[in-house]
Amino acid sequence: MSRASRAASGLPPQSQRAIVQLGKDISIARRRRKLPQRLMAERMLVSVQTLQRLEAGDATVGMAVLASALHVFGMTQRLAELVAPDTDRAGISEDLARLPKRTHAVSSDELDF
C-alpha cells in the first residue's frame, strides 16, 4: 500500500469532511464560471477523471491538482495563505507562552558601543 493511500485512509473524519466540502466548493466555483469539466481539466493540464476525483473529495488527489484548480479560478493566493504564520493562532499562543516572565534592564557593562 502506498503512503498516499495510508495517509488518506487514516484521515480523521473532520478532515475527510473538509476535503469533500472542498471538492464540492470547487465544483460550484467551476459551474458558476460555466466551465465544462473538459475545459477546466484542459486548463488544469489534468484528465477529466482527475478533476472528477478532485470535485468528489478524493483525498488521494495531489496538492498540485488543487493548486492548478485554484490557479484557473484566480485564487492561488488563498493556497499561499492557508497556514500563514500571522494567522496561526495556536502558533502565536505558543510563542507568547515561551516569552520570559521577567526581563531585566541592560546594564552599561552589556553595552558594547
C-alpha positions as CSV (number, residue, x, y, z in Angstrom):
1,M,0.0,0.0,0.0
2,S,1.4,3.4,-0.9
3,R,2.0,6.2,1.5
4,A,-0.8,8.4,0.0
5,S,-3.3,5.6,0.5
6,R,-2.3,5.1,4.1
7,A,-2.4,8.8,4.8
8,A,-5.8,9.2,3.1
9,S,-7.4,6.2,4.8
10,G,-6.1,7.4,8.2
11,L,-7.6,10.9,8.0
12,P,-9.8,12.0,10.9
13,P,-13.5,12.3,10.0
14,Q,-13.5,16.1,10.2
15,S,-10.6,16.2,7.7
16,Q,-12.4,13.8,5.4
17,R,-15.5,16.0,5.6
18,A,-13.4,19.2,4.9
19,I,-11.9,17.6,1.8
20,V,-15.3,16.5,0.5
21,Q,-16.6,20.0,1.1
22,L,-13.6,21.5,-0.7
23,G,-14.4,19.3,-3.7
24,K,-18.0,20.4,-3.7
25,D,-16.8,24.1,-3.5
26,I,-14.5,23.6,-6.4
27,S,-17.4,22.1,-8.4
28,I,-19.6,25.0,-7.6
29,A,-16.9,27.5,-8.5
30,R,-16.4,25.8,-11.8
31,R,-20.1,25.7,-12.6
32,R,-20.6,29.4,-11.6
33,R,-18.0,30.2,-14.2
34,K,-19.9,28.0,-16.7
35,L,-16.8,25.9,-17.3
36,P,-17.5,22.4,-18.5
37,Q,-15.3,19.7,-16.8
38,R,-13.5,19.0,-20.1
39,L,-12.4,22.7,-20.5
40,M,-11.5,23.0,-16.8
41,A,-9.4,19.8,-16.9
42,E,-7.6,21.1,-20.1
43,R,-6.8,24.4,-18.3
44,M,-5.5,22.5,-15.3
45,L,-3.5,20.2,-17.5
46,V,-5.1,17.1,-16.0
47,S,-7.6,14.5,-17.2
48,V,-11.3,14.9,-16.7
49,Q,-11.2,11.8,-14.4
50,T,-8.7,13.6,-12.1
51,L,-10.9,16.7,-12.0
52,Q,-13.9,14.5,-11.1
53,R,-11.9,12.9,-8.3
54,L,-11.0,16.4,-7.0
55,E,-14.6,17.5,-7.1
56,A,-15.7,14.3,-5.4
57,G,-13.4,15.0,-2.5
58,D,-10.9,12.2,-3.2
59,A,-8.2,12.6,-0.6
60,T,-5.6,11.0,-2.8
61,V,-5.6,13.7,-5.4
62,G,-2.3,15.6,-5.2
63,M,-1.8,19.1,-4.0
64,A,-0.6,20.2,-7.4
65,V,-4.0,19.3,-8.8
66,L,-5.7,21.5,-6.2
67,A,-3.2,24.3,-6.9
68,S,-3.9,24.1,-10.6
69,A,-7.7,24.4,-10.0
70,L,-7.1,27.4,-7.8
71,H,-4.9,28.9,-10.4
72,V,-7.7,28.5,-13.0
73,F,-10.1,30.3,-10.7
74,G,-7.6,33.1,-9.9
75,M,-7.4,32.0,-6.3
76,T,-3.8,30.9,-6.0
77,Q,-3.2,33.4,-3.1
78,R,-5.7,31.5,-1.0
79,L,-3.5,28.5,-1.0
80,A,-0.5,30.6,-0.1
81,E,-2.4,32.0,2.9
82,L,-3.8,28.7,4.1
83,V,-1.4,28.3,7.1
84,A,0.3,31.7,7.1
85,P,2.2,32.3,10.3
86,D,0.4,35.6,11.0
87,T,-3.0,33.8,11.1
88,D,-1.7,30.7,13.1
89,R,-3.5,31.3,16.4
90,A,-2.1,28.2,18.1
91,G,1.5,29.0,17.0
92,I,1.1,32.6,18.2
93,S,-0.1,31.3,21.5
94,E,2.9,29.0,21.8
95,D,5.2,31.9,21.0
96,L,3.6,34.1,23.7
97,A,3.8,31.2,26.3
98,R,7.5,31.0,25.7
99,L,8.2,34.7,26.4
100,P,10.2,35.3,29.5
101,K,8.1,36.1,32.6
102,R,10.6,38.8,33.6
103,T,13.1,40.9,31.9
104,H,16.0,43.0,33.3
105,A,17.3,46.3,32.2
106,V,20.5,46.2,30.2
107,S,23.5,47.3,32.4
108,S,26.1,49.6,31.0
109,D,28.6,46.7,31.1
110,E,26.5,44.9,28.5
111,L,26.5,47.8,26.1
112,D,29.4,47.5,23.7
113,F,29.2,50.7,21.7
